[in-house]
Amino acid sequence: MAQAAASHAEPGVATGISGNIVGALAGFGAALAVGLIGSKAAEAVGRNPGAFGNILTLSIIGMALAEGLGIIAFFAVK
């Protein structure tokens, strides 16, 4: 009976590992989104330099939203 109880892992260990994986995926997703937004914004400015101000505004808003979702997801798993 004592051996059966000792063979079980603590429940907090598996939860901590899965939470770290989800946090890492949230950070990766946010970084990927910011990179894609930045590359597409640079491409758009290269095609139409006159729209630089509008593109910059929209890209900053998009990056802020992507980072915000990454931060929310990171704190939601902790």
C-alpha positions as CSV (number, residue, x, y, z in Angstrom):
1,M,0.0,0.0,0.0
2,A,2.8,2.4,0.8
3,Q,4.6,1.7,-2.5
4,A,1.4,2.4,-4.5
5,A,1.1,5.9,-2.9
6,A,4.8,6.6,-3.4
7,S,4.7,5.8,-7.1
8,H,2.3,8.6,-8.0
9,A,3.8,11.9,-9.1
10,E,2.7,15.1,-7.5
11,P,-0.2,16.7,-9.4
12,G,1.4,20.1,-9.4
13,V,4.4,18.9,-11.5
14,A,2.4,18.0,-14.6
15,T,0.3,21.2,-14.3
16,G,3.5,23.3,-14.1
17,I,5.0,21.7,-17.1
18,S,1.9,22.1,-19.3
19,G,1.5,25.7,-18.1
20,N,5.0,26.5,-19.1
21,I,4.4,24.9,-22.6
22,V,1.3,27.0,-23.1
23,G,3.1,30.1,-21.9
24,A,5.9,29.5,-24.4
25,L,3.5,28.9,-27.2
26,A,1.7,32.2,-26.3
27,G,5.0,34.0,-26.4
28,F,6.0,32.4,-29.7
29,G,2.6,33.2,-31.3
30,A,2.9,36.9,-30.2
31,A,6.5,37.1,-31.5
32,L,5.5,35.5,-34.8
33,A,2.5,37.9,-35.2
34,V,4.7,41.0,-34.5
35,G,7.3,39.8,-37.0
36,L,4.6,39.2,-39.7
37,I,3.0,42.6,-39.1
38,G,6.4,44.3,-39.3
39,S,7.4,42.5,-42.5
40,K,4.1,43.2,-44.2
41,A,4.2,46.9,-43.1
42,A,7.7,47.3,-44.6
43,E,6.5,45.6,-47.8
44,A,3.4,47.9,-48.0
45,V,5.6,51.1,-47.5
46,G,7.9,49.8,-50.2
47,R,5.0,49.6,-52.6
48,N,3.3,52.9,-51.6
49,P,5.7,55.3,-49.7
50,G,3.0,58.0,-49.6
51,A,0.9,55.9,-47.2
52,F,3.7,55.6,-44.6
53,G,1.8,57.3,-41.8
54,N,-1.4,55.3,-42.2
55,I,0.6,52.0,-42.4
56,L,2.7,52.9,-39.4
57,T,-0.4,53.6,-37.3
58,L,-2.2,50.4,-38.3
59,S,1.0,48.3,-37.8
60,I,1.6,49.7,-34.3
61,I,-2.0,49.0,-33.3
62,G,-1.7,45.5,-34.7
63,M,1.5,44.8,-32.9
64,A,0.1,46.2,-29.6
65,L,-2.9,43.9,-29.9
66,A,-0.7,40.8,-30.7
67,E,1.5,41.6,-27.7
68,G,-1.4,42.2,-25.5
69,L,-2.9,38.8,-26.3
70,G,0.4,37.2,-25.7
71,I,0.7,38.8,-22.3
72,I,-2.9,37.9,-21.4
73,A,-2.3,34.3,-22.4
74,F,1.0,34.2,-20.4
75,F,-0.7,35.4,-17.2
76,A,-3.8,33.2,-17.8
77,V,-1.7,30.1,-17.6
78,K,0.1,31.1,-14.4
